[in-house]
Amino acid sequence: MPDLIGPPSGDVPSGDPSSGEKARALGAALADLTDIRAGTIPAMLTRRLVTYCVDLLPVDAAGVMLLDPAAPGAPVAETGVRPAGSRVDVAASSDEALREVELYEAGTGRGPCVEALFTGRSCGVADFTVAGARWPGLAPRVLAAGYQAMWAQPMRHLEHSVGAVNLYRRTTGLLPPHQQERARKLAHAATIGLLLFWARRLRAEHLRRDLTARVATEQAKGILAQRLGLSPEAAFEALTAQALRHHSPLPDLARALTEEPQGPWPPPAPDDRPR
């Protein structure tokens, strides 16, 4: 359940013809946020998310906080306090004054945004003039930036928590339920996009390592074939046999041979090599 402070605003779904146009715009935004093309980076995606939130929701500004991308999928914490060792970055903001607010929140590790991120539950503040008791350091900063209310929506998919999108209003009142659902859909689409980016980057890193290992193995085959007067096939068999004998990964053995082509062969066991 969302963590709410104050009642929702009186905004209700309208039956005017523009509602269909807004639904189409939302669908296009959701498709765009999950369309990770070559060259797409998280900064581009979070800027898109901020723009769509301001355009499609009754909010005046938006910001995005992300967990350190080195560890997407950090476990949530029921307390809503940032776990030790985790790092939260301000990834995008539509208002520079708000960016300072969010930097404060990320630095202290407390506030609606951080709470939404680490509990996986939405957190809303209808009126910051009466929220000072809960967040005494944050409330005056939000008010000084010109905002009265906010809605923090977690960016989470299954067990993966990647960040939070933070929606600010210059008037009091929470987002109405149907707008909360729109915010949830936008945040979820961006979450999928980020997870796709990180998965693609991980695959690319694995491919790079595989290619590097293959190149080193081919080079080592050539070195060994020349030194021992063997065919490339026989040199590869000698490399493989040596790796199995010492329980050493073949790429490591190949790399050692390419780095020291005139070194001893067969090389000493890993435990016997000088450190």
C-alpha atoms as one frame of an Amber mdcrd trajectory, in Angstrom:
protein
   0.000   0.000   0.000   1.200   3.553  -0.665   2.470   5.637   2.231   0.205
   8.690   2.124   0.298  11.934   4.040  -2.917  13.841   3.376  -5.933  13.383
   1.106  -5.868  13.119  -2.695  -6.769  16.153  -4.759 -10.223  16.472  -6.236
  -9.026  15.685  -9.765 -11.171  12.920 -11.317 -11.101  11.286 -14.757 -12.907
  13.413 -17.320 -15.139  12.251 -20.095 -13.998  14.888 -22.564 -12.719  13.888
 -26.011  -9.146  14.673 -25.023  -9.072  11.612 -22.749  -8.577   9.335 -25.772
  -5.755  11.534 -27.010  -4.105  11.403 -23.583  -4.407   7.608 -23.536  -2.691
   7.412 -26.930   0.051   9.758 -25.738   0.579   7.585 -22.657   0.802   4.449
 -24.814   3.400   6.101 -27.044   5.409   7.181 -24.001   5.369   3.676 -22.524
   6.573   2.206 -25.825   9.346   4.795 -26.098  10.607   4.168 -22.555  11.042
   0.459 -23.239  12.593   0.918 -26.699  16.296   0.612 -25.953  18.145   1.228
 -29.197  21.834   1.322 -29.962  23.316   4.387 -28.314  20.616   4.681 -25.640
  22.075   5.386 -22.198  20.365   5.691 -18.796  20.709   9.492 -18.781  18.701
   9.721 -22.005  16.003   7.407 -20.665  15.613   9.241 -17.346  15.364  12.590
 -19.151  12.596  11.131 -21.300  10.817   9.857 -18.196  10.923  13.282 -16.545
   9.563  14.945 -19.685   6.720  12.449 -20.067   5.736  12.807 -16.412   5.450
  16.583 -16.661   3.582  16.369 -19.973   1.164  13.573 -19.094   0.496  14.010
 -15.375  -0.965  16.935 -13.376   2.430  17.796 -11.879   4.676  20.812 -12.206
   8.062  19.115 -11.999   9.646  15.695 -11.838  12.917  14.088 -10.870  14.474
  10.637 -10.958  16.739   8.975  -8.411  18.592   5.788  -9.294  20.494   3.247
  -7.294  24.137   2.818  -8.157  23.882   1.032 -11.528  26.681  -1.293 -10.499
  24.106  -3.089  -8.361  20.579  -2.784  -9.747  18.116  -4.923  -7.895  19.095
  -4.034  -4.347  16.757  -5.565  -1.777  14.032  -3.361  -0.360  14.042  -2.430
   3.303  10.849  -2.154   5.320  12.209   0.824   7.240  12.555   2.961   4.124
  16.032   4.047   5.253  18.878   3.657   2.789  20.805   0.439   3.582  24.463
   0.859   4.477  26.764   0.670   1.472  24.120   1.622  -1.097  24.396   4.785
  -3.163  21.583   6.857  -4.632  22.221   9.260  -7.502  20.041  12.086  -8.807
  19.729  11.052 -12.452  17.406  13.705 -13.896  15.358  16.707 -12.824  13.105
  19.146 -14.642  13.909  21.975 -12.199  17.383  22.872 -10.982  15.952  24.035
  -7.647  14.448  20.580  -7.178  17.734  18.967  -8.071  19.232  20.578  -4.977
  16.347  19.184  -2.900  16.891  15.698  -4.259  20.652  15.878  -3.752  19.923
  16.669  -0.114  17.557  13.706   0.120  20.000  11.338  -1.583  22.816  12.542
   0.646  20.919  12.144   3.906  19.248   8.911   2.809  15.833   9.987   4.132
  12.636  11.328   2.588   9.680  10.199   0.477  11.843   9.457  -2.565  14.325
   7.287  -0.701  11.496   5.642   1.213   9.691   4.712  -2.004  12.900   3.403
  -3.511  13.862   1.132  -0.612  10.416  -0.063   0.482   9.013  -0.565  -3.007
   5.867   1.371  -1.989   4.590   4.700  -3.255   4.942   7.602  -0.840   2.901
  10.809  -1.082   2.908  14.107   0.758  -0.210  16.229   0.240   1.063  19.321
   2.047   4.678  19.936   3.054   3.631  22.755   5.406   2.404  20.061   7.820
   5.047  17.417   7.027   7.910  19.051   8.887   7.611  16.742  11.884   8.394
  13.704   9.748  11.048  15.279   7.517  12.208  18.435   9.293  15.193  18.955
   7.022  13.416  18.231   3.772  10.072  20.047   4.108  11.476  23.616   4.247
  13.698  22.896   1.247  10.780  21.659  -0.859   8.692  24.692   0.145  11.570
  27.057  -0.593  11.828  25.551  -4.081   8.184  26.540  -4.611   6.409  23.202
  -4.230   3.658  22.158  -1.838   3.094  18.436  -2.478   4.748  15.423  -4.052
   4.307  11.810  -5.075   7.226   9.351  -5.044   6.729   6.290  -7.244   9.175
   3.369  -6.914  10.867   2.067 -10.050  10.740  -1.636  -9.422  10.238  -4.879
 -11.376   9.917  -8.169  -9.497  12.912  -8.243  -7.145  14.755  -5.478  -8.995
  14.547  -2.025  -7.400  16.343   0.541  -9.563  15.148   3.930  -8.355  12.193
   6.261  -7.873  10.436   8.920  -9.931   9.454  11.958  -7.880   6.526  14.150
  -8.904   6.076  17.635  -7.443   3.069  19.987  -7.379   2.925  23.698  -6.624
  -0.507  23.197  -5.078  -1.461  20.924  -2.190  -3.090  17.534  -2.651  -1.995
  14.061  -3.663  -2.310  12.704  -7.169  -5.764  11.170  -7.662  -5.831   7.368
  -7.974  -6.069   7.211 -11.782  -3.069   9.551 -12.078  -1.160   7.467  -9.558
  -1.760   4.508 -11.878  -0.389   6.504 -14.817   2.674   7.377 -12.775   3.113
   3.704 -11.908   2.951   2.708 -15.587   5.507   5.335 -16.612   7.873   4.334
 -13.791   7.514   0.640 -14.628   8.190   1.201 -18.333  11.352   3.150 -17.513
  12.397   0.395 -15.101  12.087  -2.203 -17.863  14.104   0.049 -20.156  16.886
   0.419 -17.602  16.990  -3.310 -16.891  17.171  -4.016 -20.628  20.066  -1.561
 -20.930  21.989  -3.157 -18.069  21.316  -6.661 -19.423  22.548  -5.613 -22.871
  25.659  -4.024 -21.396  26.365  -7.180 -19.385  26.008  -9.327 -22.498  28.323
  -6.991 -24.396  30.918  -7.279 -21.620  30.676 -11.069 -21.713  31.100 -11.035
 -25.491  34.120  -8.738 -25.181  35.725 -11.058 -22.650  34.994 -14.089 -24.822
  36.528 -12.382 -27.842  39.599 -11.330 -25.863  40.020 -14.895 -24.589  39.713
 -16.322 -28.107  42.297 -13.899 -29.492  44.722 -14.760 -26.671  44.210 -18.481
 -27.283  44.906 -18.114 -31.005  48.048 -16.105 -30.267  49.206 -18.687 -27.715
  48.638 -21.493 -30.240  50.867 -19.706 -32.718  53.599 -19.074 -30.150  53.583
 -22.662 -28.940  53.449 -24.105 -32.455  56.498 -22.085 -33.450  58.463 -22.883
 -30.269  57.780 -26.630 -30.287  57.475 -27.217 -34.026  53.860 -28.336 -33.710
  50.823 -27.925 -35.918  48.214 -25.426 -34.661  45.939 -28.328 -33.733  48.663
 -30.063 -31.721  49.596 -26.765 -30.040  45.985 -26.284 -28.980  45.896 -29.835
 -27.563  49.077 -29.087 -25.597  47.531 -25.912 -24.195  44.340 -27.720 -23.235
  46.205 -30.590 -21.597  48.328 -28.184 -19.560  45.246 -26.242 -18.429  43.534
 -29.458 -17.317  46.654 -30.681 -15.554  46.882 -27.615 -13.365  43.115 -26.949
 -13.140  43.773 -23.565 -14.693  41.355 -21.778 -17.081  42.584 -22.041 -20.649
  42.287 -18.263 -21.290  44.512 -17.555 -18.254  47.170 -19.976 -19.505  46.988
 -18.513 -23.011  47.260 -14.980 -21.664  50.325 -15.883 -19.587  52.012 -17.346
 -22.655  51.280 -14.298 -24.819  52.577 -11.981 -22.100  55.805 -14.001 -21.748
  56.377 -15.806 -25.091  59.870 -16.991 -24.089  58.857 -18.157 -20.624  59.278
 -21.743 -19.466  57.167 -24.470 -21.038  55.380 -26.188 -19.550  54.857 -23.321
 -17.119  54.898 -23.949 -13.361  51.627 -24.644 -11.616  49.783 -21.469 -10.514
  50.653 -22.083  -6.853  54.355 -22.420  -7.731  54.633 -19.218  -9.772  56.497
 -16.271  -8.217  54.204 -13.617  -6.766
